[in-house]
Amino acid sequence: MFQNKVSLISHRGGSRENIENTIEAFENSVKLGANILEMDVYLTLDKKIVVVHDHNLERICGVDEYVSDLNFD
């Protein structure tokens, strides 16, 4: 028999409750009942994977640089 199931998706880990894309935000979202965590991932210049919503860092830290143009450090 078909069951209707609602999925609760947490965008950026619930960016209105915590700093977006942090472990704390994702843990809080799961605690509140989210069963899907939406996140964006990018590679840095030195091939490190980072979780960040924007490919450019201007909005979140005031640096007009692209994640892919920077080393992780």
N, CA, C and O atoms as a Tripos MOL2 file, in Angstrom:
@<TRIPOS>MOLECULE
protein
  292   291    73     0     0
PROTEIN
NO_CHARGES

@<TRIPOS>ATOM
      1 N           0.8330   -1.1800    0.0000 N.3       1 MET1
      2 CA          0.0000    0.0000    0.0000 C.3       1 MET1
      3 C           0.8810    1.2490    0.0000 C.2       1 MET1
      4 O           1.9170    1.2830    0.6650 O.2       1 MET1
      5 N           0.4750    2.2510   -0.7320 N.am      2 PHE2
      6 CA          1.2140    3.5130   -0.8320 C.3       2 PHE2
      7 C           1.0380    4.3240    0.4440 C.2       2 PHE2
      8 O          -0.0730    4.4790    0.9510 O.2       2 PHE2
      9 N           2.1490    4.8370    0.9510 N.am      3 GLN3
     10 CA          2.0950    5.6830    2.1390 C.3       3 GLN3
     11 C           2.5240    7.0960    1.7680 C.2       3 GLN3
     12 O           3.5290    7.3000    1.0860 O.2       3 GLN3
     13 N           1.7480    8.0580    2.2260 N.am      4 ASN4
     14 CA          2.1640    9.4490    2.0560 C.3       4 ASN4
     15 C           3.1770    9.7770    3.1340 C.2       4 ASN4
     16 O           2.9340    9.5410    4.3170 O.2       4 ASN4
     17 N           4.3150   10.3230    2.7220 N.am      5 LYS5
     18 CA          5.3440   10.6840    3.6760 C.3       5 LYS5
     19 C           5.8440   12.0920    3.3430 C.2       5 LYS5
     20 O           6.1240   12.4090    2.1870 O.2       5 LYS5
     21 N           5.9450   12.9000    4.3440 N.am      6 VAL6
     22 CA          6.4320   14.2570    4.1770 C.3       6 VAL6
     23 C           7.9080   14.2900    4.5310 C.2       6 VAL6
     24 O           8.3230   13.7590    5.5610 O.2       6 VAL6
     25 N           8.6880   14.9110    3.6780 N.am      7 SER7
     26 CA         10.1020   15.1020    3.9570 C.3       7 SER7
     27 C          10.3240   16.5260    4.4420 C.2       7 SER7
     28 O           9.8050   17.4830    3.8670 O.2       7 SER7
     29 N          11.0900   16.6480    5.4930 N.am      8 LEU8
     30 CA         11.4590   17.9630    6.0120 C.3       8 LEU8
     31 C          12.8970   18.2310    5.5820 C.2       8 LEU8
     32 O          13.8270   17.5510    6.0150 O.2       8 LEU8
     33 N          13.0590   19.2290    4.7290 N.am      9 ILE9
     34 CA         14.3760   19.5520    4.1800 C.3       9 ILE9
     35 C          14.9070   20.7980    4.8700 C.2       9 ILE9
     36 O          14.2270   21.8210    4.9500 O.2       9 ILE9
     37 N          16.1180   20.6940    5.3600 N.am     10 SER10
     38 CA         16.7510   21.8160    6.0380 C.3      10 SER10
     39 C          17.7080   22.5060    5.0630 C.2      10 SER10
     40 O          18.7370   21.9450    4.6870 O.2      10 SER10
     41 N          17.3560   23.7300    4.6610 N.am     11 HIS11
     42 CA         18.1670   24.4900    3.7110 C.3      11 HIS11
     43 C          19.3570   25.1160    4.4160 C.2      11 HIS11
     44 O          19.1910   25.9430    5.3130 O.2      11 HIS11
     45 N          20.5300   24.7310    4.0180 N.am     12 ARG12
     46 CA         21.7930   25.2040    4.6210 C.3      12 ARG12
     47 C          21.8660   24.9070    6.1150 C.2      12 ARG12
     48 O          22.5750   25.5920    6.8520 O.2      12 ARG12
     49 N          21.1400   23.8950    6.5600 N.am     13 GLY13
     50 CA         21.1590   23.5350    7.9660 C.3      13 GLY13
     51 C          20.2530   24.3910    8.8200 C.2      13 GLY13
     52 O          20.4360   24.4590   10.0360 O.2      13 GLY13
     53 N          19.2900   25.0400    8.2180 N.am     14 GLY14
     54 CA         18.4090   25.9180    8.9890 C.3      14 GLY14
     55 C          19.1000   27.2360    9.2610 C.2      14 GLY14
     56 O          19.3360   27.5950   10.4140 O.2      14 GLY14
     57 N          19.4230   27.9530    8.2080 N.am     15 SER15
     58 CA         20.2700   29.1440    8.3220 C.3      15 SER15
     59 C          19.6570   30.2940    9.1030 C.2      15 SER15
     60 O          20.3460   31.2740    9.3850 O.2      15 SER15
     61 N          18.3940   30.2040    9.4560 N.am     16 ARG16
     62 CA         17.8030   31.2670   10.2890 C.3      16 ARG16
     63 C          17.9660   30.9740   11.7790 C.2      16 ARG16
     64 O          17.8210   31.8730   12.6070 O.2      16 ARG16
     65 N          18.2650   29.7320   12.1210 N.am     17 GLU17
     66 CA         18.4290   29.3590   13.5290 C.3      17 GLU17
     67 C          19.8880   29.3240   13.9730 C.2      17 GLU17
     68 O          20.1830   29.5380   15.1490 O.2      17 GLU17
     69 N          20.7980   29.0570   13.0430 N.am     18 ASN18
     70 CA         22.2260   28.9170   13.3450 C.3      18 ASN18
     71 C          23.0350   29.4860   12.1860 C.2      18 ASN18
     72 O          22.4840   29.8480   11.1470 O.2      18 ASN18
     73 N          24.3400   29.5600   12.3780 N.am     19 ILE19
     74 CA         25.2100   29.9530   11.2740 C.3      19 ILE19
     75 C          25.1110   28.8650   10.2110 C.2      19 ILE19
     76 O          25.3020   27.6850   10.5020 O.2      19 ILE19
     77 N          24.8140   29.2660    8.9860 N.am     20 GLU20
     78 CA         24.5520   28.2960    7.9260 C.3      20 GLU20
     79 C          25.7270   27.3540    7.6630 C.2      20 GLU20
     80 O          26.8930   27.7220    7.8080 O.2      20 GLU20
     81 N          25.3800   26.1330    7.2740 N.am     21 ASN21
     82 CA         26.3380   25.1090    6.8580 C.3      21 ASN21
     83 C          27.3690   24.7510    7.9240 C.2      21 ASN21
     84 O          28.5080   24.4200    7.5970 O.2      21 ASN21
     85 N          26.9810   24.8120    9.1890 N.am     22 THR22
     86 CA         27.8740   24.3930   10.2650 C.3      22 THR22
     87 C          27.3650   23.0790   10.8480 C.2      22 THR22
     88 O          26.1980   22.7290   10.6790 O.2      22 THR22
     89 N          28.2310   22.3690   11.5220 N.am     23 ILE23
     90 CA         27.8410   21.1260   12.1950 C.3      23 ILE23
     91 C          26.7000   21.4180   13.1690 C.2      23 ILE23
     92 O          25.7480   20.6420   13.2630 O.2      23 ILE23
     93 N          26.7950   22.5340   13.8920 N.am     24 GLU24
     94 CA         25.7480   22.8890   14.8540 C.3      24 GLU24
     95 C          24.4010   23.0730   14.1520 C.2      24 GLU24
     96 O          23.3690   22.6290   14.6540 O.2      24 GLU24
     97 N          24.4160   23.7190   13.0080 N.am     25 ALA25
     98 CA         23.1760   23.9390   12.2620 C.3      25 ALA25
     99 C          22.5800   22.6160   11.7830 C.2      25 ALA25
    100 O          21.3720   22.4060   11.8920 O.2      25 ALA25
    101 N          23.4150   21.7310   11.2570 N.am     26 PHE26
    102 CA         22.9220   20.4420   10.7790 C.3      26 PHE26
    103 C          22.4070   19.5810   11.9330 C.2      26 PHE26
    104 O          21.3610   18.9430   11.8150 O.2      26 PHE26
    105 N          23.1400   19.5620   13.0470 N.am     27 GLU27
    106 CA         22.6820   18.7820   14.2110 C.3      27 GLU27
    107 C          21.3520   19.3070   14.7440 C.2      27 GLU27
    108 O          20.4760   18.5210   15.1030 O.2      27 GLU27
    109 N          21.1960   20.6300   14.7960 N.am     28 ASN28
    110 CA         19.9520   21.2220   15.2670 C.3      28 ASN28
    111 C          18.7960   20.8750   14.3290 C.2      28 ASN28
    112 O          17.6890   20.5910   14.7880 O.2      28 ASN28
    113 N          19.0420   20.8970   13.0490 N.am     29 SER29
    114 CA         18.0060   20.5590   12.0780 C.3      29 SER29
    115 C          17.5230   19.1260   12.2460 C.2      29 SER29
    116 O          16.3230   18.8570   12.1890 O.2      29 SER29
    117 N          18.4640   18.2050   12.4530 N.am     30 VAL30
    118 CA         18.0930   16.8010   12.6720 C.3      30 VAL30
    119 C          17.3060   16.6830   13.9770 C.2      30 VAL30
    120 O          16.3090   15.9630   14.0430 O.2      30 VAL30
    121 N          17.7530   17.3890   15.0090 N.am     31 LYS31
    122 CA         17.0460   17.3750   16.2940 C.3      31 LYS31
    123 C          15.6070   17.8660   16.1400 C.2      31 LYS31
    124 O          14.7060   17.3760   16.8210 O.2      31 LYS31
    125 N          15.3930   18.8290   15.2500 N.am     32 LEU32
    126 CA         14.0640   19.3840   15.0210 C.3      32 LEU32
    127 C          13.2200   18.5530   14.0510 C.2      32 LEU32
    128 O          12.0610   18.8770   13.7930 O.2      32 LEU32
    129 N          13.8110   17.4770   13.5160 N.am     33 GLY33
    130 CA         13.0420   16.5580   12.6860 C.3      33 GLY33
    131 C          13.3680   16.5310   11.2100 C.2      33 GLY33
    132 O          12.7050   15.8220   10.4530 O.2      33 GLY33
    133 N          14.3670   17.2780   10.7740 N.am     34 ALA34
    134 CA         14.7280   17.2500    9.3520 C.3      34 ALA34
    135 C          15.2660   15.8690    8.9910 C.2      34 ALA34
    136 O          16.0370   15.2750    9.7450 O.2      34 ALA34
    137 N          14.8580   15.3740    7.8460 N.am     35 ASN35
    138 CA         15.4080   14.1070    7.3830 C.3      35 ASN35
    139 C          16.1980   14.2620    6.0910 C.2      35 ASN35
    140 O          16.6900   13.2770    5.5410 O.2      35 ASN35
    141 N          16.3210   15.4950    5.6060 N.am     36 ILE36
    142 CA         17.1780   15.8040    4.4690 C.3      36 ILE36
    143 C          17.9270   17.0980    4.7880 C.2      36 ILE36
    144 O          17.3200   18.0880    5.1960 O.2      36 ILE36
    145 N          19.2440   17.0840    4.6010 N.am     37 LEU37
    146 CA         20.0610   18.2790    4.7970 C.3      37 LEU37
    147 C          20.5510   18.7530    3.4340 C.2      37 LEU37
    148 O          21.2870   18.0380    2.7540 O.2      37 LEU37
    149 N          20.1440   19.9560    3.0340 N.am     38 GLU38
    150 CA         20.5820   20.5290    1.7690 C.3      38 GLU38
    151 C          21.8610   21.3080    2.0230 C.2      38 GLU38
    152 O          21.9480   22.0980    2.9620 O.2      38 GLU38
    153 N          22.8420   21.0750    1.1800 N.am     39 MET39
    154 CA         24.0950   21.8240    1.2960 C.3      39 MET39
    155 C          24.7610   21.8800   -0.0720 C.2      39 MET39
    156 O          24.5180   21.0280   -0.9270 O.2      39 MET39
    157 N          25.5850   22.8690   -0.2660 N.am     40 ASP40
    158 CA         26.3740   22.9970   -1.4830 C.3      40 ASP40
    159 C          27.8290   22.7350   -1.1170 C.2      40 ASP40
    160 O          28.2980   23.1560   -0.0600 O.2      40 ASP40
    161 N          28.5300   22.0460   -1.9860 N.am     41 VAL41
    162 CA         29.9460   21.7660   -1.7520 C.3      41 VAL41
    163 C          30.7630   22.2630   -2.9390 C.2      41 VAL41
    164 O          30.3260   22.2110   -4.0890 O.2      41 VAL41
    165 N          31.9430   22.7370   -2.6300 N.am     42 TYR42
    166 CA         32.8600   23.2430   -3.6440 C.3      42 TYR42
    167 C          34.2520   22.6990   -3.3600 C.2      42 TYR42
    168 O          34.5630   22.3010   -2.2380 O.2      42 TYR42
    169 N          35.0810   22.6900   -4.3970 N.am     43 LEU43
    170 CA         36.4830   22.3240   -4.2520 C.3      43 LEU43
    171 C          37.3220   23.5900   -4.2110 C.2      43 LEU43
    172 O          37.1270   24.5050   -5.0110 O.2      43 LEU43
    173 N          38.2520   23.6340   -3.2770 N.am     44 THR44
    174 CA         39.2030   24.7300   -3.2360 C.3      44 THR44
    175 C          40.2750   24.4850   -4.3000 C.2      44 THR44
    176 O          40.3090   23.4240   -4.9240 O.2      44 THR44
    177 N          41.1280   25.4510   -4.4940 N.am     45 LEU45
    178 CA         42.2080   25.3410   -5.4750 C.3      45 LEU45
    179 C          43.0960   24.1310   -5.2000 C.2      45 LEU45
    180 O          43.5650   23.4760   -6.1310 O.2      45 LEU45
    181 N          43.3290   23.8310   -3.9050 N.am     46 ASP46
    182 CA         44.1510   22.6820   -3.5310 C.3      46 ASP46
    183 C          43.3200   21.4140   -3.3180 C.2      46 ASP46
    184 O          43.7550   20.4810   -2.6420 O.2      46 ASP46
    185 N          42.1240   21.3940   -3.9030 N.am     47 LYS47
    186 CA         41.2590   20.2010   -3.9700 C.3      47 LYS47
    187 C          40.6980   19.7500   -2.6320 C.2      47 LYS47
    188 O          40.4670   18.5560   -2.4370 O.2      47 LYS47
    189 N          40.4770   20.6630   -1.7190 N.am     48 LYS48
    190 CA         39.7860   20.3570   -0.4580 C.3      48 LYS48
    191 C          38.3000   20.6090   -0.6680 C.2      48 LYS48
    192 O          37.9160   21.5590   -1.3500 O.2      48 LYS48
    193 N          37.4680   19.7570   -0.0840 N.am     49 ILE49
    194 CA         36.0210   19.9220   -0.1820 C.3      49 ILE49
    195 C          35.5500   20.8220    0.9440 C.2      49 ILE49
    196 O          35.8650   20.5860    2.1100 O.2      49 ILE49
    197 N          34.7950   21.8530    0.5970 N.am     50 VAL50
    198 CA         34.2330   22.7470    1.6060 C.3      50 VAL50
    199 C          32.7230   22.8460    1.4010 C.2      50 VAL50
    200 O          32.2280   22.7820    0.2760 O.2      50 VAL50
    201 N          32.0120   23.0020    2.4950 N.am     51 VAL51
    202 CA         30.5620   23.1960    2.4570 C.3      51 VAL51
    203 C          30.3180   24.6880    2.6190 C.2      51 VAL51
    204 O          30.5950   25.2730    3.6660 O.2      51 VAL51
    205 N          29.7980   25.2860    1.5680 N.am     52 VAL52
    206 CA         29.5070   26.7210    1.5690 C.3      52 VAL52
    207 C          28.4180   26.9590    0.5270 C.2      52 VAL52
    208 O          28.4450   26.3530   -0.5440 O.2      52 VAL52
    209 N          27.4730   27.8230    0.8250 N.am     53 HIS53
    210 CA         26.3350   28.0260   -0.0710 C.3      53 HIS53
    211 C          26.7160   28.7890   -1.3380 C.2      53 HIS53
    212 O          26.2340   28.4620   -2.4220 O.2      53 HIS53
    213 N          27.5560   29.7780   -1.2150 N.am     54 ASP54
    214 CA         27.9020   30.6340   -2.3480 C.3      54 ASP54
    215 C          29.2790   30.2710   -2.8810 C.2      54 ASP54
    216 O          30.1780   29.9330   -2.1120 O.2      54 ASP54
    217 N          29.4430   30.3420   -4.1960 N.am     55 HIS55
    218 CA         30.7730   30.0720   -4.7600 C.3      55 HIS55
    219 C          31.7220   31.2510   -4.5340 C.2      55 HIS55
    220 O          32.9410   31.1050   -4.6250 O.2      55 HIS55
    221 N          31.1500   32.4170   -4.2410 N.am     56 ASN56
    222 CA         31.9350   33.6050   -3.9290 C.3      56 ASN56
    223 C          31.7490   33.9200   -2.4460 C.2      56 ASN56
    224 O          30.6490   33.7650   -1.9160 O.2      56 ASN56
    225 N          32.8050   34.3560   -1.7780 N.am     57 LEU57
    226 CA         32.7750   34.5570   -0.3270 C.3      57 LEU57
    227 C          32.3400   35.9550    0.1170 C.2      57 LEU57
    228 O          32.3610   36.2560    1.3100 O.2      57 LEU57
    229 N          31.9520   36.8000   -0.8150 N.am     58 GLU58
    230 CA         31.5760   38.1830   -0.4850 C.3      58 GLU58
    231 C          30.4450   38.2670    0.5440 C.2      58 GLU58
    232 O          30.5650   38.9980    1.5260 O.2      58 GLU58
    233 N          29.3610   37.5380    0.3350 N.am     59 ARG59
    234 CA         28.1900   37.6380    1.2180 C.3      59 ARG59
    235 C          28.4860   37.1470    2.6330 C.2      59 ARG59
    236 O          28.0650   37.7710    3.6070 O.2      59 ARG59
    237 N          29.2040   36.0410    2.7500 N.am     60 ILE60
    238 CA         29.3610   35.4470    4.0850 C.3      60 ILE60
    239 C          30.5590   35.9580    4.8740 C.2      60 ILE60
    240 O          30.5580   35.8900    6.1030 O.2      60 ILE60
    241 N          31.5930   36.4750    4.1830 N.am     61 CYS61
    242 CA         32.7370   36.9710    4.9650 C.3      61 CYS61
    243 C          33.3750   38.2350    4.3950 C.2      61 CYS61
    244 O          34.4510   38.6370    4.8360 O.2      61 CYS61
    245 N          32.7200   38.8640    3.4160 N.am     62 GLY62
    246 CA         33.2060   40.1420    2.9230 C.3      62 GLY62
    247 C          34.4480   40.0690    2.0590 C.2      62 GLY62
    248 O          35.1260   41.0800    1.8680 O.2      62 GLY62
    249 N          34.7590   38.9040    1.5350 N.am     63 VAL63
    250 CA         35.9360   38.7280    0.6840 C.3      63 VAL63
    251 C          35.4470   38.4080   -0.7280 C.2      63 VAL63
    252 O          34.7790   37.3960   -0.9410 O.2      63 VAL63
    253 N          35.7780   39.2610   -1.6840 N.am     64 ASP64
    254 CA         35.3230   39.0590   -3.0580 C.3      64 ASP64
    255 C          36.2660   38.0900   -3.7800 C.2      64 ASP64
    256 O          37.0230   38.4720   -4.6730 O.2      64 ASP64
    257 N          36.1910   36.8490   -3.3680 N.am     65 GLU65
    258 CA         37.0200   35.7750   -3.9410 C.3      65 GLU65
    259 C          36.1410   34.5550   -4.1570 C.2      65 GLU65
    260 O          35.1560   34.3500   -3.4470 O.2      65 GLU65
    261 N          36.5040   33.7570   -5.1340 N.am     66 TYR66
    262 CA         35.8060   32.5080   -5.3880 C.3      66 TYR66
    263 C          36.4840   31.3740   -4.6350 C.2      66 TYR66
    264 O          37.7120   31.3120   -4.5770 O.2      66 TYR66
    265 N          35.7050   30.4930   -4.0680 N.am     67 VAL67
    266 CA         36.2370   29.3540   -3.3110 C.3      67 VAL67
    267 C          37.2420   28.5850   -4.1530 C.2      67 VAL67
    268 O          38.3000   28.1960   -3.6600 O.2      67 VAL67
    269 N          36.9160   28.3640   -5.4200 N.am     68 SER68
    270 CA         37.7720   27.5690   -6.3040 C.3      68 SER68
    271 C          39.1100   28.2320   -6.6340 C.2      68 SER68
    272 O          40.0110   27.5790   -7.1600 O.2      68 SER68
    273 N          39.2440   29.5170   -6.3310 N.am     69 ASP69
    274 CA         40.4990   30.2340   -6.5760 C.3      69 ASP69
    275 C          41.4080   30.3100   -5.3510 C.2      69 ASP69
    276 O          42.5160   30.8420   -5.4210 O.2      69 ASP69
    277 N          40.9260   29.7690   -4.2230 N.am     70 LEU70
    278 CA         41.6770   29.8610   -2.9640 C.3      70 LEU70
    279 C          42.0830   28.4980   -2.4480 C.2      70 LEU70
    280 O          41.3650   27.5160   -2.6370 O.2      70 LEU70
    281 N          43.2320   28.4360   -1.7950 N.am     71 ASN71
    282 CA         43.6150   27.2260   -1.0570 C.3      71 ASN71
    283 C          42.8200   27.1670    0.2320 C.2      71 ASN71
    284 O          42.3480   28.1950    0.7180 O.2      71 ASN71
    285 N          42.6680   25.9820    0.7860 N.am     72 PHE72
    286 CA         41.8710   25.7950    1.9890 C.3      72 PHE72
    287 C          42.3710   26.6590    3.1450 C.2      72 PHE72
    288 O          41.5690   27.2840    3.8390 O.2      72 PHE72
    289 N          43.6650   26.7000    3.3560 N.am     73 ASP73
    290 CA         44.2080   27.4850    4.4670 C.3      73 ASP73
    291 C          43.9480   28.9660    4.2690 C.2      73 ASP73
    292 O          44.3360   29.7780    5.1090 O.2      73 ASP73
@<TRIPOS>BOND
     1     1     2 1
     2     2     3 1
     3     3     4 2
     4     3     5 am
     5     5     6 1
     6     6     7 1
     7     7     8 2
     8     7     9 am
     9     9    10 1
    10    10    11 1
    11    11    12 2
    12    11    13 am
    13    13    14 1
    14    14    15 1
    15    15    16 2
    16    15    17 am
    17    17    18 1
    18    18    19 1
    19    19    20 2
    20    19    21 am
    21    21    22 1
    22    22    23 1
    23    23    24 2
    24    23    25 am
    25    25    26 1
    26    26    27 1
    27    27    28 2
    28    27    29 am
    29    29    30 1
    30    30    31 1
    31    31    32 2
    32    31    33 am
    33    33    34 1
    34    34    35 1
    35    35    36 2
    36    35    37 am
    37    37    38 1
    38    38    39 1
    39    39    40 2
    40    39    41 am
    41    41    42 1
    42    42    43 1
    43    43    44 2
    44    43    45 am
    45    45    46 1
    46    46    47 1
    47    47    48 2
    48    47    49 am
    49    49    50 1
    50    50    51 1
    51    51    52 2
    52    51    53 am
    53    53    54 1
    54    54    55 1
    55    55    56 2
    56    55    57 am
    57    57    58 1
    58    58    59 1
    59    59    60 2
    60    59    61 am
    61    61    62 1
    62    62    63 1
    63    63    64 2
    64    63    65 am
    65    65    66 1
    66    66    67 1
    67    67    68 2
    68    67    69 am
    69    69    70 1
    70    70    71 1
    71    71    72 2
    72    71    73 am
    73    73    74 1
    74    74    75 1
    75    75    76 2
    76    75    77 am
    77    77    78 1
    78    78    79 1
    79    79    80 2
    80    79    81 am
    81    81    82 1
    82    82    83 1
    83    83    84 2
    84    83    85 am
    85    85    86 1
    86    86    87 1
    87    87    88 2
    88    87    89 am
    89    89    90 1
    90    90    91 1
    91    91    92 2
    92    91    93 am
    93    93    94 1
    94    94    95 1
    95    95    96 2
    96    95    97 am
    97    97    98 1
    98    98    99 1
    99    99   100 2
   100    99   101 am
   101   101   102 1
   102   102   103 1
   103   103   104 2
   104   103   105 am
   105   105   106 1
   106   106   107 1
   107   107   108 2
   108   107   109 am
   109   109   110 1
   110   110   111 1
   111   111   112 2
   112   111   113 am
   113   113   114 1
   114   114   115 1
   115   115   116 2
   116   115   117 am
   117   117   118 1
   118   118   119 1
   119   119   120 2
   120   119   121 am
   121   121   122 1
   122   122   123 1
   123   123   124 2
   124   123   125 am
   125   125   126 1
   126   126   127 1
   127   127   128 2
   128   127   129 am
   129   129   130 1
   130   130   131 1
   131   131   132 2
   132   131   133 am
   133   133   134 1
   134   134   135 1
   135   135   136 2
   136   135   137 am
   137   137   138 1
   138   138   139 1
   139   139   140 2
   140   139   141 am
   141   141   142 1
   142   142   143 1
   143   143   144 2
   144   143   145 am
   145   145   146 1
   146   146   147 1
   147   147   148 2
   148   147   149 am
   149   149   150 1
   150   150   151 1
   151   151   152 2
   152   151   153 am
   153   153   154 1
   154   154   155 1
   155   155   156 2
   156   155   157 am
   157   157   158 1
   158   158   159 1
   159   159   160 2
   160   159   161 am
   161   161   162 1
   162   162   163 1
   163   163   164 2
   164   163   165 am
   165   165   166 1
   166   166   167 1
   167   167   168 2
   168   167   169 am
   169   169   170 1
   170   170   171 1
   171   171   172 2
   172   171   173 am
   173   173   174 1
   174   174   175 1
   175   175   176 2
   176   175   177 am
   177   177   178 1
   178   178   179 1
   179   179   180 2
   180   179   181 am
   181   181   182 1
   182   182   183 1
   183   183   184 2
   184   183   185 am
   185   185   186 1
   186   186   187 1
   187   187   188 2
   188   187   189 am
   189   189   190 1
   190   190   191 1
   191   191   192 2
   192   191   193 am
   193   193   194 1
   194   194   195 1
   195   195   196 2
   196   195   197 am
   197   197   198 1
   198   198   199 1
   199   199   200 2
   200   199   201 am
   201   201   202 1
   202   202   203 1
   203   203   204 2
   204   203   205 am
   205   205   206 1
   206   206   207 1
   207   207   208 2
   208   207   209 am
   209   209   210 1
   210   210   211 1
   211   211   212 2
   212   211   213 am
   213   213   214 1
   214   214   215 1
   215   215   216 2
   216   215   217 am
   217   217   218 1
   218   218   219 1
   219   219   220 2
   220   219   221 am
   221   221   222 1
   222   222   223 1
   223   223   224 2
   224   223   225 am
   225   225   226 1
   226   226   227 1
   227   227   228 2
   228   227   229 am
   229   229   230 1
   230   230   231 1
   231   231   232 2
   232   231   233 am
   233   233   234 1
   234   234   235 1
   235   235   236 2
   236   235   237 am
   237   237   238 1
   238   238   239 1
   239   239   240 2
   240   239   241 am
   241   241   242 1
   242   242   243 1
   243   243   244 2
   244   243   245 am
   245   245   246 1
   246   246   247 1
   247   247   248 2
   248   247   249 am
   249   249   250 1
   250   250   251 1
   251   251   252 2
   252   251   253 am
   253   253   254 1
   254   254   255 1
   255   255   256 2
   256   255   257 am
   257   257   258 1
   258   258   259 1
   259   259   260 2
   260   259   261 am
   261   261   262 1
   262   262   263 1
   263   263   264 2
   264   263   265 am
   265   265   266 1
   266   266   267 1
   267   267   268 2
   268   267   269 am
   269   269   270 1
   270   270   271 1
   271   271   272 2
   272   271   273 am
   273   273   274 1
   274   274   275 1
   275   275   276 2
   276   275   277 am
   277   277   278 1
   278   278   279 1
   279   279   280 2
   280   279   281 am
   281   281   282 1
   282   282   283 1
   283   283   284 2
   284   283   285 am
   285   285   286 1
   286   286   287 1
   287   287   288 2
   288   287   289 am
   289   289   290 1
   290   290   291 1
   291   291   292 2
@<TRIPOS>SUBSTRUCTURE
     1 MET1         2 RESIDUE 1 A MET
     2 PHE2         6 RESIDUE 1 A PHE
     3 GLN3        10 RESIDUE 1 A GLN
     4 ASN4        14 RESIDUE 1 A ASN
     5 LYS5        18 RESIDUE 1 A LYS
     6 VAL6        22 RESIDUE 1 A VAL
     7 SER7        26 RESIDUE 1 A SER
     8 LEU8        30 RESIDUE 1 A LEU
     9 ILE9        34 RESIDUE 1 A ILE
    10 SER10       38 RESIDUE 1 A SER
    11 HIS11       42 RESIDUE 1 A HIS
    12 ARG12       46 RESIDUE 1 A ARG
    13 GLY13       50 RESIDUE 1 A GLY
    14 GLY14       54 RESIDUE 1 A GLY
    15 SER15       58 RESIDUE 1 A SER
    16 ARG16       62 RESIDUE 1 A ARG
    17 GLU17       66 RESIDUE 1 A GLU
    18 ASN18       70 RESIDUE 1 A ASN
    19 ILE19       74 RESIDUE 1 A ILE
    20 GLU20       78 RESIDUE 1 A GLU
    21 ASN21       82 RESIDUE 1 A ASN
    22 THR22       86 RESIDUE 1 A THR
    23 ILE23       90 RESIDUE 1 A ILE
    24 GLU24       94 RESIDUE 1 A GLU
    25 ALA25       98 RESIDUE 1 A ALA
    26 PHE26      102 RESIDUE 1 A PHE
    27 GLU27      106 RESIDUE 1 A GLU
    28 ASN28      110 RESIDUE 1 A ASN
    29 SER29      114 RESIDUE 1 A SER
    30 VAL30      118 RESIDUE 1 A VAL
    31 LYS31      122 RESIDUE 1 A LYS
    32 LEU32      126 RESIDUE 1 A LEU
    33 GLY33      130 RESIDUE 1 A GLY
    34 ALA34      134 RESIDUE 1 A ALA
    35 ASN35      138 RESIDUE 1 A ASN
    36 ILE36      142 RESIDUE 1 A ILE
    37 LEU37      146 RESIDUE 1 A LEU
    38 GLU38      150 RESIDUE 1 A GLU
    39 MET39      154 RESIDUE 1 A MET
    40 ASP40      158 RESIDUE 1 A ASP
    41 VAL41      162 RESIDUE 1 A VAL
    42 TYR42      166 RESIDUE 1 A TYR
    43 LEU43      170 RESIDUE 1 A LEU
    44 THR44      174 RESIDUE 1 A THR
    45 LEU45      178 RESIDUE 1 A LEU
    46 ASP46      182 RESIDUE 1 A ASP
    47 LYS47      186 RESIDUE 1 A LYS
    48 LYS48      190 RESIDUE 1 A LYS
    49 ILE49      194 RESIDUE 1 A ILE
    50 VAL50      198 RESIDUE 1 A VAL
    51 VAL51      202 RESIDUE 1 A VAL
    52 VAL52      206 RESIDUE 1 A VAL
    53 HIS53      210 RESIDUE 1 A HIS
    54 ASP54      214 RESIDUE 1 A ASP
    55 HIS55      218 RESIDUE 1 A HIS
    56 ASN56      222 RESIDUE 1 A ASN
    57 LEU57      226 RESIDUE 1 A LEU
    58 GLU58      230 RESIDUE 1 A GLU
    59 ARG59      234 RESIDUE 1 A ARG
    60 ILE60      238 RESIDUE 1 A ILE
    61 CYS61      242 RESIDUE 1 A CYS
    62 GLY62      246 RESIDUE 1 A GLY
    63 VAL63      250 RESIDUE 1 A VAL
    64 ASP64      254 RESIDUE 1 A ASP
    65 GLU65      258 RESIDUE 1 A GLU
    66 TYR66      262 RESIDUE 1 A TYR
    67 VAL67      266 RESIDUE 1 A VAL
    68 SER68      270 RESIDUE 1 A SER
    69 ASP69      274 RESIDUE 1 A ASP
    70 LEU70      278 RESIDUE 1 A LEU
    71 ASN71      282 RESIDUE 1 A ASN
    72 PHE72      286 RESIDUE 1 A PHE
    73 ASP73      290 RESIDUE 1 A ASP
